[in-house]
Amino acid sequence: MCRGWSGCTLRHKAVAKRLPAGAPPLRNLFLISYVLLMLLTAKGAFLIDERIGIVFFFILLLPLFCMLKWPDQPFLLYVGFSAMLIGKFVYAVSSTPLKGPDENNYYAQVQSYLGLGDFLSYASEHISTYLFNSSAYPIFGLMYMPFYKLLNVSDPLVIITYNSILLIWIAYMLYALNKAYFGFELVNRRLYEGWIILGLFLSPSFMMMSSLFAKDVTCVALGLYCTYLLMSRKYFWFLIVMLYATGLRDYAIVYTLCFYLLFTRRFKIALSMLLVSAGVLAVKIGGLGLVNAFLLTAFLFMSPNPINLENWEPHVFYRSLEAVSMLVALVLAVLMYIRYKETRRFYLFCLVLLFAYACTLVLVGYMTVTGRNLDYGLGTIGDNMVRKKLPILPLLYMFQAYTACYTVKWLATIRNKRRGRHERPRPVSQIQGGAGHRHPHPSSLPEAGA
């Protein structure tokens, strides 16, 4: 289907070689042109009916999905894209994107400001007044308000189209970063990359959060984009984007550095980040904070807790399955760590980064709990774990995909050993006879004196 092409993309390798130096890539120009055409066409559909416009928008999203430079695994890609569309339809029919107070406050800005200029005036005044203490409401509004006002829509369900574009971008960015910079020992790169892409599209956590009027999917996208800017050494743009990302999440630099240090394989710096975060936690909270950080590291794999029967109710069922799959990956990772020495560096790296991130979450949760004059104890998180886990979830899917690759290798080794036991060695006479047929009459010895 994509033979002779660089993945499922519209740019042929030979065409790219003929482009003159300094010319913009042909594929990028085509993508930008199509996005503008898609928005203008979707705007007309939204004017007729906003719900019909949402369906039409997703139809137009399929060609854009195909234009990206994916790996040459079309069946897997279309399964992931179709699953994402089905999930969006289910959430649109069965739930509302305005579940909590934050979602309602974000949507209130759509209703309060009739024009984009009015909102930009309010946002610039608010940010210039409060600077680093600015509220996340106008900051996040800088992302979704132009989208809403350009399409001239007001239905809160339209946010799922915005988040779906970001989810595709997240999957593509993680794939591109792994393809270019993943330097750990790996046995099956094709399986690894395909698992990551399909995992993100099928992820119940991403499915749910991308169906809410919330900032969390945007935070993940900005974290991966900042990682890309660091890896590309575009430091000026990194500072600009990171400054904005910090306005959405105070600890955006932490999960961005987790990805950056993993792709650059700078273990000493990662270990230093862990020691600093653990030290701050010990000074601020004490031993209880470190214990909670250990528990939270495990809980990153097991959230929501599958042992709790309430987490198997219909609205949490699929996220509990995701937690079980992560727990299985963790158990298998221990076996792969013991069985294959080449995996140990990657697993140790991941655990160091996850623990450093857990220390950050514990500190943020402690500040939230004490700020509300509540009791802080063993196992206290202090916030919605699904949201706090989301920025690091791409790393967990990398962990799972890496484990899957070596598990397949391990199972293949076991199968080959069992097959070898059932196959008996061939007799020497058959080996000497060539095709395994013995001569009908053995050659006689020459007579004496002949």
Wavefront OBJ file of the C-alpha trace (Angstrom):
o trace
v 0.000 0.000 0.000
v 2.832 2.334 0.879
v 5.522 0.599 -1.207
v 8.310 2.939 -2.239
v 7.141 5.625 0.117
v 8.512 6.818 3.428
v 5.729 5.438 5.595
v 2.126 6.408 4.771
v 2.938 9.889 3.508
v 2.409 11.862 0.366
v 6.061 12.746 -0.068
v 8.165 10.391 -2.143
v 11.812 10.065 -1.165
v 13.020 10.920 -4.649
v 10.981 14.122 -4.672
v 12.516 15.232 -1.389
v 16.016 14.797 -2.774
v 15.269 17.086 -5.701
v 14.062 19.959 -3.528
v 16.537 22.846 -3.587
v 18.277 23.893 -0.380
v 16.173 26.240 1.683
v 12.899 25.287 -0.036
v 10.088 24.406 2.357
v 9.250 20.677 2.471
v 6.504 19.844 -0.002
v 4.647 17.686 2.527
v 4.530 20.491 5.125
v 3.053 22.928 2.621
v 0.466 20.356 1.614
v -0.425 19.708 5.270
v -0.852 23.392 6.069
v -2.959 23.922 2.966
v -5.173 20.979 3.805
v -5.647 22.089 7.433
v -6.777 25.545 6.281
v -9.126 23.991 3.711
v -10.452 21.566 6.339
v -11.217 24.367 8.818
v -12.976 26.476 6.189
v -15.040 23.510 4.984
v -15.880 22.449 8.535
v -16.954 26.001 9.354
v -19.604 25.799 6.669
v -20.852 22.484 8.057
v -20.939 23.908 11.603
v -23.126 26.778 10.388
v -25.744 24.266 9.209
v -25.718 22.184 12.407
v -22.992 21.895 15.046
v -23.488 18.157 15.672
v -23.380 17.425 11.946
v -20.316 19.659 11.743
v -18.540 17.479 14.330
v -19.197 14.333 12.276
v -18.079 16.085 9.081
v -14.930 17.321 10.837
v -13.900 13.770 11.748
v -14.482 12.651 8.163
v -12.126 15.401 6.984
v -9.649 14.357 9.670
v -8.938 10.979 8.029
v -6.982 12.377 5.026
v -4.957 14.548 7.417
v -4.178 11.460 9.478
v -2.934 9.648 6.357
v -0.698 12.539 5.310
v 1.470 12.264 8.406
v 4.669 10.251 8.125
v 3.587 7.104 9.973
v 5.345 3.723 9.875
v 4.361 1.373 7.066
v 1.673 -0.454 9.099
v -1.606 0.726 7.536
v -3.856 -1.907 9.153
v -2.650 -1.019 12.639
v -2.994 2.712 11.981
v -6.545 2.483 10.687
v -7.544 0.229 13.595
v -6.225 2.861 16.010
v -7.900 5.728 14.176
v -11.204 3.854 13.951
v -11.077 2.963 17.651
v -10.493 6.624 18.484
v -13.532 7.661 16.428
v -15.721 4.996 18.039
v -14.569 6.066 21.489
v -15.356 9.691 20.744
v -18.828 8.734 19.542
v -19.500 6.673 22.688
v -18.381 9.483 24.995
v -20.326 12.074 23.020
v -23.532 10.051 23.358
v -23.120 8.755 26.925
v -21.491 11.641 28.810
v -20.911 15.383 28.860
v -17.613 17.229 28.381
v -18.574 19.507 31.309
v -18.111 17.104 34.229
v -16.410 19.268 36.841
v -16.005 22.896 37.893
v -12.854 23.405 35.811
v -14.583 22.192 32.654
v -17.520 24.508 33.268
v -15.236 27.484 33.906
v -13.310 26.843 30.683
v -16.533 26.642 28.714
v -17.915 29.772 30.410
v -15.298 31.791 28.523
v -16.810 30.635 25.230
v -20.185 31.983 26.326
v -18.904 35.154 27.998
v -16.816 36.547 25.132
v -18.615 36.903 21.828
v -15.520 37.846 19.860
v -11.935 36.615 19.937
v -10.643 40.182 20.311
v -12.624 40.689 23.520
v -11.147 37.540 25.028
v -7.583 38.388 23.955
v -7.890 41.801 25.623
v -9.037 40.153 28.859
v -6.331 37.465 28.711
v -3.485 39.889 28.025
v -4.624 42.182 30.844
v -4.919 39.277 33.276
v -1.530 37.757 32.400
v 0.296 41.109 32.484
v -1.226 41.840 35.889
v -0.638 38.499 37.624
v 2.314 37.170 35.589
v 3.388 33.822 37.115
v 0.349 33.773 39.390
v -2.018 33.901 36.439
v -5.023 31.620 36.359
v -4.990 28.681 33.956
v -8.405 29.705 32.587
v -7.261 32.581 30.344
v -3.967 30.816 29.571
v -5.678 27.680 28.297
v -8.200 29.903 26.547
v -5.410 31.127 24.288
v -5.431 27.629 22.768
v -9.092 26.708 22.377
v -10.774 30.123 22.048
v -9.315 30.840 18.566
v -10.507 27.367 17.537
v -14.042 28.052 18.766
v -14.275 31.589 17.415
v -12.769 30.707 14.036
v -15.378 27.983 13.548
v -18.041 30.243 15.085
v -19.411 27.469 17.340
v -20.599 27.338 20.945
v -21.426 23.665 21.588
v -19.141 22.249 24.329
v -18.914 18.947 22.401
v -16.810 20.692 19.753
v -13.876 20.422 22.179
v -13.542 16.749 21.240
v -12.492 17.759 17.727
v -9.783 20.034 19.153
v -8.570 17.323 21.558
v -8.660 14.656 18.841
v -6.269 16.668 16.683
v -3.952 16.952 19.690
v -4.217 13.219 20.397
v -3.152 12.417 16.840
v -0.301 14.881 17.237
v 0.740 13.241 20.541
v 0.859 9.788 18.939
v 2.795 11.128 15.963
v 5.259 13.119 18.078
v 5.992 10.146 20.342
v 6.496 7.898 17.317
v 8.787 10.440 15.627
v 10.852 10.964 18.792
v 11.293 7.232 19.281
v 12.169 6.643 15.651
v 14.825 9.375 15.685
v 16.248 9.225 19.211
v 15.473 5.916 20.938
v 18.954 4.472 21.505
v 18.410 1.584 23.900
v 18.892 -2.042 22.903
v 15.761 -3.176 21.066
v 14.886 -6.501 19.413
v 11.848 -5.550 17.304
v 11.572 -1.878 16.441
v 8.575 -2.404 14.177
v 6.562 -3.996 16.979
v 7.771 -1.350 19.442
v 6.710 1.612 17.319
v 3.404 0.042 16.321
v 2.567 -0.823 19.933
v 3.153 2.769 21.055
v 0.904 4.276 18.378
v -1.903 1.764 18.829
v -1.615 1.969 22.623
v -2.101 5.730 22.687
v -5.101 5.589 20.360
v -6.708 2.779 22.376
v -5.779 4.229 25.775
v -8.977 4.627 27.860
v -7.331 7.434 29.849
v -6.575 9.458 26.717
v -9.977 8.513 25.318
v -11.738 9.939 28.358
v -9.585 13.029 28.896
v -9.745 14.000 25.207
v -13.547 13.953 25.513
v -13.586 16.526 28.329
v -13.386 20.306 28.181
v -10.045 20.245 29.996
v -6.417 21.256 29.531
v -4.784 17.873 30.224
v -4.379 16.650 26.635
v -2.915 20.032 25.715
v -0.381 19.677 28.546
v 0.780 16.305 27.204
v 1.105 17.671 23.668
v 3.126 20.670 24.854
v 5.402 18.436 26.938
v 6.270 16.261 23.951
v 6.666 19.292 21.705
v 9.061 20.882 24.201
v 11.010 17.606 24.189
v 11.236 17.819 20.409
v 12.440 21.429 20.598
v 15.138 20.449 23.099
v 16.253 17.490 20.996
v 16.373 19.779 17.938
v 18.331 22.397 19.926
v 15.752 25.075 19.245
v 16.279 26.604 22.664
v 14.570 29.949 22.048
v 11.308 28.347 21.000
v 11.668 25.840 23.810
v 11.744 28.674 26.358
v 8.684 30.318 24.793
v 6.614 27.132 24.676
v 7.802 25.988 28.109
v 6.836 29.338 29.610
v 3.324 28.855 28.276
v 3.208 25.165 29.334
v 4.241 26.155 32.862
v 1.256 28.460 33.008
v -0.944 25.410 32.447
v 1.021 23.016 34.702
v 3.514 24.310 37.235
v 5.655 21.183 36.913
v 5.618 20.967 33.098
v 9.414 21.119 33.095
v 9.555 17.888 35.142
v 7.751 15.590 32.708
v 9.408 17.319 29.760
v 12.826 16.559 31.258
v 11.745 12.959 31.856
v 11.304 12.445 28.114
v 14.368 14.487 27.198
v 16.693 12.615 29.562
v 15.338 9.261 28.410
v 15.933 10.026 24.723
v 19.391 11.481 25.403
v 20.220 8.596 27.824
v 21.746 10.907 30.438
v 21.375 8.652 33.434
v 23.534 10.703 35.809
v 21.435 13.826 35.269
v 18.248 11.777 35.715
v 19.616 10.357 38.958
v 20.537 13.868 40.116
v 16.990 15.037 39.381
v 15.689 12.119 41.433
v 17.967 12.937 44.388
v 17.015 16.614 44.320
v 13.267 15.902 44.167
v 13.535 13.259 46.904
v 15.608 15.628 49.031
v 13.067 18.427 48.705
v 10.326 15.966 49.572
v 12.185 14.731 52.659
v 12.821 18.256 53.905
v 9.292 19.470 53.214
v 7.257 16.441 54.335
v 9.660 13.945 55.859
v 9.788 10.174 55.602
v 6.042 9.985 54.993
v 6.493 11.899 51.746
v 9.116 9.435 50.494
v 6.887 6.480 51.360
v 4.013 8.092 49.476
v 6.342 8.664 46.520
v 7.176 4.935 46.425
v 3.482 4.072 46.577
v 2.651 6.618 43.906
v 5.319 5.208 41.571
v 3.526 1.862 41.696
v 0.171 3.597 41.459
v 1.202 5.172 38.153
v 0.934 1.646 36.734
v -2.202 0.737 38.718
v -4.457 3.752 38.365
v -7.356 3.315 38.860
v -6.769 0.604 41.470
v -8.092 -2.655 39.947
v -8.363 -4.248 43.407
v -11.149 -1.822 44.290
v -14.388 -3.383 43.030
v -15.948 0.048 42.515
v -13.419 0.661 39.761
v -15.031 -2.105 37.687
v -18.267 -0.207 37.241
v -19.170 0.602 33.602
v -17.853 4.187 33.587
v -14.422 3.089 34.951
v -14.239 -0.420 33.491
v -11.952 0.290 30.524
v -9.541 2.420 32.544
v -9.289 -0.440 35.049
v -8.419 -2.767 32.157
v -5.680 -0.323 31.195
v -4.353 -0.478 34.768
v -4.353 -4.294 34.629
v -2.446 -4.239 31.334
v 0.145 -1.894 32.847
v 0.438 -4.149 35.912
v 0.995 -7.193 33.675
v 3.669 -5.218 31.797
v 5.352 -4.377 35.108
v 5.441 -8.047 36.172
v 6.787 -9.128 32.787
v 9.365 -6.318 32.924
v 10.775 -7.845 36.110
v 11.146 -11.178 34.301
v 12.740 -9.523 31.255
v 15.101 -7.601 33.546
v 16.295 -10.909 35.006
v 16.373 -12.778 31.686
v 17.997 -10.193 29.374
v 20.846 -8.048 30.619
v 20.517 -5.568 27.748
v 17.109 -4.447 29.061
v 18.323 -3.415 32.509
v 19.541 0.022 31.547
v 16.195 1.013 30.034
v 14.167 -0.313 32.962
v 16.371 1.378 35.568
v 16.163 4.621 33.610
v 12.356 4.459 33.509
v 12.042 3.699 37.230
v 14.339 6.589 38.151
v 12.299 9.015 36.022
v 8.964 7.698 37.275
v 10.055 8.016 40.896
v 11.278 11.573 40.305
v 7.920 12.414 38.740
v 6.111 10.731 41.655
v 8.079 12.910 44.113
v 6.856 15.971 42.235
v 3.234 14.786 42.347
v 3.475 14.047 46.078
v 4.824 17.533 46.750
v 2.068 19.127 44.645
v -0.543 17.002 46.403
v 0.846 17.938 49.808
v 0.607 21.641 48.986
v -2.984 21.143 47.792
v -4.057 19.203 50.905
v -2.429 21.527 53.421
v -3.714 24.565 51.536
v -7.239 23.283 52.110
v -6.515 22.614 55.807
v -7.019 18.873 55.374
v -5.153 16.014 57.040
v -2.184 14.545 55.183
v -1.415 10.861 55.777
v -0.194 7.627 54.258
v -1.383 7.198 50.661
v -2.731 10.750 50.374
v -2.484 11.989 46.774
v -4.420 15.212 47.049
v -5.688 15.438 43.478
v -7.229 13.580 40.538
v -4.733 10.826 39.774
v -6.010 10.246 36.239
v -5.160 13.830 35.308
v -1.796 13.866 37.087
v -0.793 10.577 35.463
v -1.643 11.664 31.920
v 1.544 13.682 31.124
v 3.739 10.665 31.892
v 1.403 8.087 30.283
v 3.322 8.108 26.954
v 6.407 6.950 28.875
v 4.369 4.138 30.437
v 3.308 3.007 26.972
v 6.959 3.067 25.896
v 7.685 0.883 28.936
v 4.870 -1.487 27.974
v 5.901 -1.660 24.301
v 9.537 -2.354 25.214
v 8.445 -5.159 27.522
v 6.177 -6.604 24.825
v 9.097 -6.814 22.373
v 11.291 -8.816 24.748
v 8.354 -10.940 25.904
v 7.750 -11.974 22.285
v 11.443 -12.846 21.987
v 11.291 -14.861 25.212
v 8.194 -16.783 24.094
v 9.811 -17.507 20.721
v 12.876 -18.906 22.507
v 10.692 -21.173 24.644
v 8.784 -22.378 21.580
v 12.001 -23.155 19.696
v 13.380 -25.111 22.648
v 10.245 -27.213 22.895
v 10.293 -27.855 19.169
v 13.927 -28.971 19.387
v 13.122 -31.515 22.094
v 10.542 -33.278 19.910
v 12.860 -33.490 16.905
v 15.222 -36.516 17.112
v 18.696 -36.241 15.585
v 19.153 -38.007 12.265
v 21.314 -41.161 12.192
v 24.874 -40.833 10.923
v 24.178 -43.222 8.087
v 21.376 -40.944 6.836
v 23.617 -37.903 6.964
v 26.346 -39.709 4.994
v 23.801 -41.015 2.524
v 22.904 -37.491 1.369
v 19.157 -37.498 0.985
v 18.632 -39.931 3.823
v 18.332 -43.125 1.613
v 20.627 -46.057 2.374
v 22.308 -48.073 -0.435
v 20.459 -51.321 -1.166
v 23.742 -53.384 -1.118
v 26.745 -52.410 0.962
v 29.976 -52.137 -1.008
v 32.119 -55.308 -0.609
v 35.806 -55.337 0.231
v 38.220 -56.137 -2.603
v 39.516 -59.766 -2.717
v 43.089 -60.486 -1.685
v 45.547 -60.591 -4.559
v 43.257 -58.656 -6.872
l 1 2 3 4 5 6 7 8 9 10 11 12 13 14 15 16 17 18 19 20 21 22 23 24 25 26 27 28 29 30 31 32 33 34 35 36 37 38 39 40 41 42 43 44 45 46 47 48 49 50 51 52 53 54 55 56 57 58 59 60 61 62 63 64 65 66 67 68 69 70 71 72 73 74 75 76 77 78 79 80 81 82 83 84 85 86 87 88 89 90 91 92 93 94 95 96 97 98 99 100 101 102 103 104 105 106 107 108 109 110 111 112 113 114 115 116 117 118 119 120 121 122 123 124 125 126 127 128 129 130 131 132 133 134 135 136 137 138 139 140 141 142 143 144 145 146 147 148 149 150 151 152 153 154 155 156 157 158 159 160 161 162 163 164 165 166 167 168 169 170 171 172 173 174 175 176 177 178 179 180 181 182 183 184 185 186 187 188 189 190 191 192 193 194 195 196 197 198 199 200 201 202 203 204 205 206 207 208 209 210 211 212 213 214 215 216 217 218 219 220 221 222 223 224 225 226 227 228 229 230 231 232 233 234 235 236 237 238 239 240 241 242 243 244 245 246 247 248 249 250 251 252 253 254 255 256 257 258 259 260 261 262 263 264 265 266 267 268 269 270 271 272 273 274 275 276 277 278 279 280 281 282 283 284 285 286 287 288 289 290 291 292 293 294 295 296 297 298 299 300 301 302 303 304 305 306 307 308 309 310 311 312 313 314 315 316 317 318 319 320 321 322 323 324 325 326 327 328 329 330 331 332 333 334 335 336 337 338 339 340 341 342 343 344 345 346 347 348 349 350 351 352 353 354 355 356 357 358 359 360 361 362 363 364 365 366 367 368 369 370 371 372 373 374 375 376 377 378 379 380 381 382 383 384 385 386 387 388 389 390 391 392 393 394 395 396 397 398 399 400 401 402 403 404 405 406 407 408 409 410 411 412 413 414 415 416 417 418 419 420 421 422 423 424 425 426 427 428 429 430 431 432 433 434 435 436 437 438 439 440 441 442 443 444 445 446 447 448 449 450
